[in-house]
Amino acid sequence: MKELEKFDKGKRIRSLYIPELMADFLAAQDVREISRLAYRKGLEKFLSWIAAEGIKQPDREAILKFKAFLKDSGLSANTINSYLVAVKRFFSYLEGARKYPNIAKDIKGLKQPKGHLREALTVSQIKDLLAQFDTSTLQGKREFAIVNLMARTGLRTIEVVRANIGDIKQEGGEALLFVQGKGRDSKDSFVLLIEKTLKPILAYFKARGKTKAKDPLFTSLSDRNKGQRLTTKTLRNLIKEKLRDINVDNPKLSAHSLRHFFATQSLKGGAPLIQVREAMRHTSIETTEKYLHNIDRIEQGAERYVDF
């Protein structure tokens, strides 16, 4: 194994062997597995780029060129920033371990676009989407229950996938679904399951047959993974396909648009902002306020007062 290079007295590095250093870096990170995977993905992107460029001893200029390469690749600002965070943390770690100078220090990420990356579906689109499902079949019951649940509670796909049957509990005479939210380690938040939300889920359970509390809320019906937990990819693809079936093929309309639909419609219906924030599980009230601002901007737009 090649000896890891260290600073010499003049702070000059002879070379950089990233694969071994990357393994050390990832092993040293006290983060969730999803973050570790994101770091790996970003570093692998950087590694393939410097290999293609023939760079053996990257410097700050190389980091800036890599950033420019990412921008020219047509990637979203979120994706580019995720790659840059991985590279910046990698070189910060190397400097702390005195294995390589932090050439990525103070490299700035891209500015995030204002507003939401996804748009909300309309009421008519939601109705058309739900009308597609043949609820006389197990598959139709499952898909109707999923889409209906997401539209009426604002759940993320990852929260739907993580949910188990036993996470549905009764409190104060109401049905609640406890969920493991984004960045959480436990199921410490809940959404309210009103009758129109709960009824399709119970119909799916009845058709599904005998289940246990620890079983996934929704399971795969494919021959390969039958009975196993759905994946977020499967769920997103399913909803995207169903949107195309009702002639909705917009890159800004996806499974996440069901979440935006919930936020928009609950606010339009008069739900208090703080309650919408709780239901959406937003860390900051400012995130929830974006929806309210957009509603006010459209409904009370200054353009409506111009008449000639």
C-alpha positions in Angstrom: 0.0 0.0 0.0 1.4 3.3 -1.0 2.4 5.5 2.0 0.1 8.4 2.4 1.8 11.7 1.5 2.3 14.2 4.2 3.3 17.9 4.4 7.0 18.5 4.1 8.5 21.6 5.6 7.6 23.7 2.6 4.0 22.6 2.7 4.5 21.0 -0.7 2.9 17.7 -1.6 4.5 15.2 -4.0 1.3 13.5 -5.1 -2.2 12.5 -4.1 -3.6 9.0 -4.2 -7.3 9.7 -3.7 -8.9 6.2 -3.5 -7.1 5.3 -0.3 -7.5 8.7 1.2 -11.2 8.7 0.3 -11.7 5.4 2.2 -10.0 6.9 5.3 -12.2 10.0 5.0 -15.5 8.1 4.7 -14.6 5.8 7.6 -13.9 8.8 9.8 -17.2 10.5 9.2 -19.8 10.4 12.0 -22.8 10.9 9.8 -25.9 9.1 8.7 -25.4 6.5 6.0 -27.3 8.6 3.4 -24.8 11.4 4.0 -21.9 9.0 3.7 -23.2 7.8 0.3 -23.6 11.4 -0.8 -20.0 12.1 0.1 -18.9 9.0 -1.8 -20.9 9.9 -4.9 -19.4 13.5 -4.9 -15.9 12.3 -4.4 -16.2 9.6 -7.1 -17.4 12.3 -9.5 -14.3 14.4 -8.6 -12.0 11.4 -8.9 -13.3 10.5 -12.4 -12.9 14.2 -13.5 -9.3 14.6 -12.4 -8.5 11.2 -13.9 -9.9 12.4 -17.2 -8.0 15.7 -16.9 -4.8 13.9 -16.1 -4.5 15.8 -12.8 -2.3 14.1 -10.2 -1.7 16.9 -7.8 -4.9 19.1 -7.7 -4.7 22.7 -6.5 -7.3 25.4 -6.0 -7.5 26.1 -9.7 -8.4 22.5 -10.3 -11.3 22.8 -7.8 -12.6 25.9 -9.6 -12.3 24.1 -12.9 -14.2 21.1 -11.5 -17.0 23.5 -10.3 -17.2 25.0 -13.8 -17.3 21.5 -15.3 -20.3 20.7 -13.0 -22.1 23.9 -14.1 -21.5 23.1 -17.7 -22.9 19.6 -17.2 -26.4 20.9 -16.8 -26.8 19.6 -13.2 -29.1 21.3 -10.8 -27.7 23.7 -8.2 -28.6 21.2 -5.4 -26.7 18.4 -7.1 -23.6 20.6 -7.8 -23.6 21.9 -4.2 -23.8 18.3 -2.9 -20.7 17.4 -4.9 -18.9 20.5 -3.8 -19.7 19.8 -0.1 -18.2 16.4 -0.4 -15.0 17.7 -2.0 -14.7 20.6 0.5 -15.1 18.3 3.5 -12.7 15.8 2.0 -9.9 18.3 1.7 -10.7 19.8 5.1 -10.3 16.4 6.6 -7.0 15.9 4.7 -5.6 19.1 6.0 -6.6 18.3 9.6 -4.9 14.9 9.2 -1.8 16.7 7.6 -2.1 14.7 4.5 -2.9 17.4 2.0 -3.6 21.2 2.1 -7.2 22.3 2.0 -7.3 23.5 -1.6 -11.1 23.7 -1.5 -11.3 26.2 1.4 -13.7 29.1 0.8 -14.9 27.6 -2.5 -18.5 28.8 -2.8 -21.5 26.8 -3.8 -24.1 27.9 -6.3 -26.9 30.1 -5.2 -30.1 28.2 -4.7 -33.0 29.2 -7.0 -35.8 31.0 -5.3 -39.1 29.2 -4.8 -39.6 25.5 -5.1 -37.9 23.1 -7.5 -41.2 21.3 -7.9 -44.7 22.7 -8.6 -48.0 21.8 -6.9 -50.6 19.7 -8.7 -54.0 21.2 -9.2 -57.2 19.8 -7.7 -58.4 18.6 -11.1 -55.1 16.9 -11.7 -55.3 15.1 -8.3 -58.8 13.9 -9.1 -57.7 12.7 -12.6 -54.8 10.9 -11.0 -56.9 9.1 -8.4 -59.6 8.2 -11.0 -57.1 6.1 -12.9 -56.7 3.4 -10.3 -58.7 0.3 -10.6 -59.6 -0.2 -6.9 -61.2 -3.6 -7.6 -57.6 -5.0 -7.7 -54.9 -5.2 -5.0 -52.5 -3.1 -7.0 -55.2 -0.4 -7.7 -56.1 -0.3 -4.0 -52.5 0.1 -3.0 -51.7 2.8 -5.5 -54.9 4.8 -4.7 -54.1 4.6 -1.0 -50.5 5.8 -1.6 -51.4 8.8 -3.8 -54.4 9.7 -1.6 -52.3 9.5 1.5 -49.5 11.7 0.1 -52.0 14.3 -1.3 -53.9 14.6 2.0 -50.9 14.6 4.4 -47.9 16.0 2.5 -45.7 13.0 3.2 -42.4 12.7 1.4 -41.7 9.5 -0.5 -39.1 8.4 2.0 -41.6 8.8 4.8 -44.1 6.6 3.0 -41.5 4.0 2.3 -40.2 3.9 5.9 -43.7 3.6 7.4 -44.9 0.3 9.0 -48.4 -0.9 9.7 -47.8 -0.5 13.4 -47.0 3.1 13.0 -50.8 3.8 12.7 -52.0 4.5 16.2 -55.1 5.8 17.9 -54.9 8.9 20.1 -57.8 10.9 21.3 -60.2 8.9 19.1 -58.2 9.9 16.0 -56.0 7.8 13.7 -52.4 9.0 13.4 -49.5 7.8 11.3 -46.1 8.3 13.0 -43.3 8.9 10.5 -39.6 9.2 10.4 -39.0 12.5 8.8 -36.2 13.8 6.8 -32.9 13.8 8.8 -34.6 12.1 11.7 -33.5 8.9 13.5 -36.8 8.0 15.0 -40.6 8.2 14.2 -41.3 11.2 16.4 -43.7 13.1 14.2 -47.1 12.2 13.0 -49.8 13.1 10.4 -53.5 13.0 11.0 -55.4 10.3 9.0 -58.9 11.7 8.5 -61.6 9.2 7.3 -61.0 9.9 3.6 -57.3 9.1 4.1 -57.6 6.1 6.4 -60.5 4.3 4.6 -58.5 3.5 1.4 -55.6 2.3 3.5 -57.8 -0.1 5.4 -59.4 -1.4 2.2 -55.9 -2.1 0.9 -55.0 -3.9 4.2 -58.1 -6.1 3.9 -57.3 -7.1 0.3 -53.6 -7.7 1.3 -54.5 -10.3 3.8 -52.8 -11.2 7.1 -50.1 -8.7 8.2 -48.0 -7.9 11.3 -47.4 -4.5 12.9 -43.7 -4.5 11.8 -44.6 -5.1 8.2 -44.2 -2.2 5.7 -47.2 0.0 5.2 -47.0 -0.6 1.5 -45.3 -3.5 -0.2 -44.1 -4.5 -3.6 -46.3 -6.7 -5.8 -43.6 -7.7 -8.3 -42.4 -11.3 -8.7 -38.9 -10.4 -7.7 -39.6 -8.3 -4.6 -43.1 -9.4 -3.6 -44.0 -8.6 0.0 -40.9 -6.4 0.4 -40.8 -2.7 1.3 -41.2 -0.4 -1.7 -38.2 1.8 -2.6 -38.4 5.6 -3.1 -37.3 5.1 -6.7 -40.2 2.7 -7.4 -42.6 5.1 -5.7 -41.4 8.1 -7.7 -41.4 6.2 -11.0 -44.9 4.9 -10.3 -46.4 8.4 -9.7 -44.5 9.9 -12.6 -45.9 7.2 -14.9 -49.4 7.8 -13.7 -49.0 11.5 -14.3 -48.0 10.8 -17.8 -51.1 8.7 -18.2 -53.2 11.8 -17.6 -51.1 13.8 -20.0 -49.1 15.5 -17.3 -45.5 15.3 -18.4 -43.8 18.3 -16.8 -40.3 17.9 -15.3 -41.5 20.1 -12.4 -44.4 17.9 -11.6 -43.5 14.7 -9.7 -44.2 12.7 -6.6 -43.0 15.7 -4.5 -45.7 17.8 -6.2 -48.2 15.9 -4.0 -46.5 17.4 -1.0 -46.7 20.9 -2.5 -50.4 20.2 -3.3 -51.1 19.5 0.4 -49.3 22.6 1.6 -51.0 24.9 -1.0 -54.5 23.5 -0.5 -54.4 23.4 3.3 -53.4 27.1 3.4 -56.0 28.0 0.8 -58.5 26.2 2.9 -57.7 28.3 6.0 -55.4 26.1 8.0 -53.2 28.1 10.4 -49.6 28.5 9.2 -48.2 27.0 12.3 -50.3 23.8 11.8 -49.2 23.5 8.2 -45.6 23.8 9.4 -46.2 21.0 11.9 -47.9 18.8 9.3 -45.1 19.4 6.8 -42.4 18.9 9.5 -40.5 22.0 8.4 -37.6 23.0 10.6 -38.1 26.7 9.8 -41.4 28.5 9.6 -39.9 30.5 6.7 -40.0 27.4 4.6 -43.8 27.1 5.1 -44.3 30.8 4.5 -43.0 30.4 1.0 -46.2 28.7 0.1 -48.3 31.4 1.7 -46.3 34.1 -0.1 -46.9 32.4 -3.5 -50.7 32.1 -2.8 -50.9 35.8 -1.8 -48.8 36.8 -4.8 -51.1 35.0 -7.2 -54.4 35.8 -5.6 -53.7 39.4 -4.8 -51.2 40.2 -7.5 -50.7 43.9 -8.4 -51.3 42.9 -12.0 -55.0 42.4 -11.2 -55.3 46.1 -10.5 -54.2 47.3 -13.9 -57.1 47.7 -16.2 -57.3 49.5 -19.5 
